Amino acid sequence: MLNKDIPEEQLRSLKLLVLDSDGVSVPRGTDIEDTESETLYEAQIKTFRITDDFAELLNQLKKKILVCISSGRNLVYLQSMYEKVLGGGTILQAENGNLSLIDGTIVQHFFYDEEYFQKLAGIKRDILKLPIKGMEPKQFILSCHASSELKEIYDIVKLHDTNNELKVLWNGEAFDIQKKEVSKKAGLERLMEHLKIKREQTIAMGDRVNDKELLEVAGIGVSADKEALPAQYWTEGEGMPGEILARYLWENLD
């Protein structure tokens, strides 16, 4: 349930539900191991997938509203995690808003040149000298898993980023190194523009401070953890917060 009901007039206008992935739609927690040598790259990643019950609920809810999963993960992993709800009204937004998969078509929201990828390669070489867990494969973001927040990573990025175009995000289990202009907020704004959906037609849910802007750009913001991410609305009770919100919408949308 929610802490309080959303006004009926606001519910009637909704066309898009945006759910964060880890901690909202699936349990948080990723195990990653990777090995690199001169001639070999090997990676193994363990993560959670959406449950059958939640998938069934979202597939029913999509008859009333579009559903978008917004995540920092790459598109390949998201397709595996959410394959039970793909197609017919499900949008996957990957790598903190860089890409959207819409009806089988990939829409790229930000653009890059060769110099950017060369810079990330130099940063990666230096980070691999640190005691990290591994690098999560992504297309546009350098994502490094670590047991704790390492000050050295900020220093390495600053050394390589001579034109000051990058930012470093620590989410409690991994660093994301990416362009400053890229964010879930900017990605959602571009997705809404692409879909011709207005702010007041959007409801979004997140669970951490890095989702704050995502909730602000939506007409209705819902927190999965009111202590970590204050919002007007939040979920209460047992179960995945995204499933609680989805059930509320299913029961209250016409």
Disulfide bonds with the S-S distance in Angstrom:
none
